[in-house]
Amino acid sequence: MRSSRLPLWLGGLLVACAPEPFGPPVSASTGPQTPRLELFPAAVGTARAQPVLALGLRYESEASPEPWLLVEGNPTSATRVNLQQGLVSEAIRERLLPLRDLPQVDSHSRLFRPTVPLLEGQRYTLIGPGALALPLDITAEPALPYWSRLLPTGNRTARVGVYCGAPARVQQDVPPPVGASAQFDVAEGLGTTGALKQSCVTVRPREASGEFIAPVSLKGVALDPSPFRVSNETREVDSLCPGGVALGAGCLRIGGEALEVEEVDGEALWNLTCASKSVVRVVSKGKLTLPWGDCHERDTLEALRLDASGVSSHAIVKVALPPPAPNVVINEVLANPSGQEPQQEWIELANLGRATASIADWRLQDGGGEVTLPSFVMAPGAFALLVRDNYVAPSDKDKDMAPAEGTLLIRLPQLGHSGLSNSGEALALVDANGRVLARYPALAATRAGVSRARRPGACSGAAADFAEHASPGASPGAPNVFE
């Protein structure tokens, strides 16, 4: 099996927050020191670790400076020796977890952070000098809810980190935070605005540069351990926002059947609240379109924008809806059914608008030509399934999902040139005047019986708007489901 040399240097970070005190030194041992593994937060009950954690090593004498590695599973002794020598097979490389070495608390201790959540119910092994192996079992029942980092995204730099998740009861009386790579300040909610206090927290590193890893938890919530680069750079960008409301370098427009949010430069987190319901989205340079959702005539729309430097902007807009109109989209496509092809292929349309759609002389276009749809109507929220003339609704014995009861079946002489291509085929829905109403990108089909489904709020017809449908694989005539 092909092997390669793995660099063993693990970079140091900024000065860390003081962790909980380590226990007393371990007793003397022969050979390489075998440190005691301590977990933050501490394991309880079954002695299994939490998915988001810091790992402490307590030595009898001076802590060994050699690097440690974290591997998924229980590697053999020969594999551990190879790892310590820097020889890594491709199979083992895939099982290595990113591990940051935080500054020492004292001369008898080491502190590490895995920078990804560990898998629930999985065993890991911490491998050190002399091929020492310390097993680490992760609980299948995490004690804390988990909040992901929404801002900044990916490898972007930022002055603040914003972490959000399902609403949780914030705990005030908890141990001090452990495992952060630098001192920091924290605000409940989005920045200093106080919005979404029960489902978001904003962390501002006190150092204005370097790499930052959030603490293991804050106020009873586990935080995304992925690091981000800290930058004190601020962007002075004026938003050009004709026909809309400018918020910092962002722009909010209300029109048609949707809200449009645009970022002139960089990225920002937007919180839009209407009819007591909130939508939170991160918008990178460009535009994001959101459906009206729960906004109605004479409602008040509250818009909050928080950029990567921690600066917030706020606006309140009175909603004046345009006249109700239909909005028919290509909502779901099954190009690779478990049953016979192309007979069992289908395309689902959905009317997302607030008025009935009257379909007359509309056409479905693909790479091989077009087919004219028969006349029919779709009420607001209704679905219609475009199928071939010889389509047979699956029974309970079939692997494909049957259309929901009452779903309108629109039978056509063909779908695609010779059926829907499994390698990807762009589709367009065109009205009688030749106006393109909806698009579907040329995406390769997924596993048999699994559809490509439109994500909630997606309106552009771009590839990012569609994802693989969750179990049971498709939902013809019903709302889409995602993992």
Rosetta blueprint (number, residue, H / E / L):
1 M L
2 R L
3 S E
4 S E
5 R E
6 L L
7 P L
8 L L
9 W L
10 L L
11 G L
12 G L
13 L L
14 L L
15 V L
16 A L
17 C L
18 A L
19 P L
20 E L
21 P L
22 F L
23 G L
24 P L
25 P L
26 V L
27 S L
28 A L
29 S L
30 T L
31 G L
32 P L
33 Q L
34 T L
35 P L
36 R E
37 L E
38 E E
39 L E
40 F E
41 P L
42 A L
43 A L
44 V E
45 G L
46 T L
47 A L
48 R E
49 A E
50 Q L
51 P L
52 V L
53 L L
54 A E
55 L E
56 G E
57 L E
58 R E
59 Y L
60 E L
61 S L
62 E L
63 A L
64 S L
65 P L
66 E L
67 P L
68 W L
69 L E
70 L E
71 V E
72 E E
73 G L
74 N L
75 P L
76 T L
77 S H
78 A H
79 T H
80 R H
81 V H
82 N H
83 L H
84 Q H
85 Q L
86 G L
87 L E
88 V E
89 S E
90 E H
91 A H
92 I H
93 R H
94 E L
95 R L
96 L E
97 L E
98 P L
99 L E
100 R E
101 D E
102 L E
103 P L
104 Q L
105 V L
106 D L
107 S L
108 H L
109 S E
110 R E
111 L E
112 F E
113 R E
114 P E
115 T L
116 V L
117 P L
118 L L
119 L L
120 E L
121 G L
122 Q L
123 R E
124 Y E
125 T E
126 L E
127 I E
128 G E
129 P H
130 G H
131 A H
132 L E
133 A E
134 L E
135 P E
136 L E
137 D E
138 I E
139 T L
140 A L
141 E L
142 P L
143 A L
144 L L
145 P L
146 Y E
147 W E
148 S E
149 R E
150 L E
151 L E
152 P L
153 T L
154 G L
155 N L
156 R L
157 T L
158 A E
159 R L
160 V L
161 G E
162 V E
163 Y E
164 C E
165 G L
166 A L
167 P L
168 A L
169 R L
170 V L
171 Q L
172 Q L
173 D L
174 V L
175 P L
176 P L
177 P L
178 V L
179 G L
180 A L
181 S L
182 A L
183 Q L
184 F E
185 D E
186 V E
187 A E
188 E E
189 G L
190 L L
191 G L
192 T L
193 T L
194 G L
195 A L
196 L L
197 K L
198 Q L
199 S L
200 C E
201 V E
202 T E
203 V E
204 R E
205 P E
206 R L
207 E L
208 A L
209 S E
210 G E
211 E E
212 F E
213 I L
214 A L
215 P L
216 V L
217 S E
218 L E
219 K L
220 G L
221 V E
222 A E
223 L E
224 D L
225 P L
226 S L
227 P L
228 F E
229 R E
230 V E
231 S E
232 N L
233 E L
234 T L
235 R L
236 E L
237 V L
238 D L
239 S L
240 L L
241 C L
242 P L
243 G L
244 G L
245 V E
246 A E
247 L E
248 G L
249 A L
250 G E
251 C E
252 L E
253 R E
254 I E
255 G E
256 G L
257 E L
258 A E
259 L E
260 E E
261 V E
262 E E
263 E E
264 V E
265 D E
266 G E
267 E E
268 A E
269 L E
270 W E
271 N E
272 L E
273 T E
274 C E
275 A L
276 S L
277 K E
278 S E
279 V E
280 V E
281 R E
282 V E
283 V E
284 S E
285 K E
286 G E
287 K E
288 L E
289 T E
290 L E
291 P E
292 W L
293 G L
294 D L
295 C L
296 H L
297 E L
298 R L
299 D L
300 T E
301 L E
302 E E
303 A E
304 L E
305 R E
306 L E
307 D E
308 A L
309 S L
310 G L
311 V L
312 S E
313 S E
314 H E
315 A E
316 I E
317 V E
318 K E
319 V L
320 A L
321 L L
322 P L
323 P L
324 P L
325 A L
326 P L
327 N L
328 V E
329 V E
330 I E
331 N E
332 E E
333 V E
334 L E
335 A L
336 N L
337 P L
338 S L
339 G L
340 Q L
341 E L
342 P L
343 Q L
344 Q L
345 E L
346 W E
347 I E
348 E E
349 L E
350 A E
351 N E
352 L L
353 G L
354 R L
355 A L
356 T L
357 A E
358 S E
359 I E
360 A L
361 D L
362 W L
363 R E
364 L E
365 Q E
366 D E
367 G L
368 G L
369 G E
370 E E
371 V E
372 T E
373 L L
374 P L
375 S L
376 F E
377 V E
378 M E
379 A L
380 P L
381 G L
382 A L
383 F E
384 A E
385 L E
386 L E
387 V E
388 R E
389 D L
390 N L
391 Y L
392 V L
393 A L
394 P L
395 S L
396 D L
397 K L
398 D L
399 K L
400 D L
401 M L
402 A L
403 P L
404 A L
405 E L
406 G L
407 T L
408 L E
409 L E
410 I E
411 R E
412 L E
413 P L
414 Q L
415 L L
416 G L
417 H L
418 S L
419 G L
420 L L
421 S L
422 N L
423 S L
424 G L
425 E L
426 A L
427 L E
428 A E
429 L E
430 V E
431 D L
432 A L
433 N L
434 G L
435 R L
436 V E
437 L E
438 A E
439 R E
440 Y E
441 P L
442 A L
443 L L
444 A L
445 A L
446 T L
447 R L
448 A L
449 G L
450 V L
451 S L
452 R E
453 A E
454 R E
455 R L
456 P L
457 G L
458 A L
459 C L
460 S L
461 G L
462 A L
463 A H
464 A H
465 D H
466 F E
467 A E
468 E E
469 H L
470 A L
471 S L
472 P L
473 G L
474 A L
475 S L
476 P L
477 G L
478 A L
479 P L
480 N L
481 V L
482 F L
483 E L
